[in-house]
């Protein structure tokens, strides 16, 4: 097998951990000696241990003189575990092939330098674009101070998410809904607005058995804690992390009831839309989240787009037309000229039964969309 094939295998391993390793990135590592794979690993749930020590433990003595393929520059600082650079050096690795550098200022080239100083051959940039795609949540948090945001929408062909009476379940069919659950599984958290909670009483969980080992964090933008105490979210808050983004001034007794139910309350400055979403996402980044899937209705979608906080869009379309009296997927958010529209790059279209999933991303994943 070639360097390219081994790095592709490392990237496949990295993708297995997406959504479970925050606040750390999901990294893959493959160790090869004399053309034979002797170790492999990816970041464990919760971010520890890292991919490299897992792969090295599998390789054992076979790591001496081997090549390590790693999707992210190995760390060189002490945290809750020793530096991965030290582990690679001590194991006698002869060559390290790295897909992407680490923008964390504690690393940012220093890991590569430490390996080179130890006499290890270091090569970088192999499948870098693919690696950065898996690392986008981590790099967005490091560079912008907030998690990567994927806006998920499910609508008719004319962009409607509910009838005029509010009926919305179900616009898309079973294959699309299963894909939506898989999408939840690849994100750290699922976020909705209180309107979605009041209308649908959702669970916001990844309901594909065995898909992931840790539950999603559920994030609710609920400025005045209007979520019913009898909701599914609060009924299961002791089992699944449930965070409420709220404003100061809410009834203290209600705050106490939410905390008693197991919820975490995060106080955010207010805005005309309820909570300031820029401040909210900064708070989520500070809490360690790297990848957030937003499934809110048209109001939340509009607020995120207005604030230029959407990094990716996953739009499920059902082959149906509802008409102008249905609820729009995105409410008005002040676009008066074509040049002011947020624009994205389509990178994938997938047929899911009769439905279609179109996925879009920023031109530059760590810069504003416009």
Buried (B, 14 or more C-beta within 10 A) or exposed (E): EEBEEBBBBBBBBBBBBBBBBBBBBBBBBBBBBEEEBBBBBBBBBBBEBBBBBBBBBBBEEBBEEBBBBBBBBBBBBEEEEBBBBBBBBEBBBBBBBBBBBBBBEEBBEBBBEBBEEBEBEBEBEBBBEBBBBBBBBBBBBBEBEBBBBBBBBBBBEBBBBBBEEEEBEEBBBEBBBBBBEEBBBBBBBBBBBBBBBBBBBBBBBBEEEEEBEBBBBBBBBBBBBBBEEEBBBBBBBEEBBBBBBBBEEBEEEBBEBBEEBBBBBBBBEBBEBBBBBBBBBBBBBEBBBBBBBBBBBBBBBBBBBBBBBBBBBBBBBBEBEBEEEBBBBBBEBEEEEEEEEBEBEEEEEBEBBEBBBBBBBBEEBBEEBE
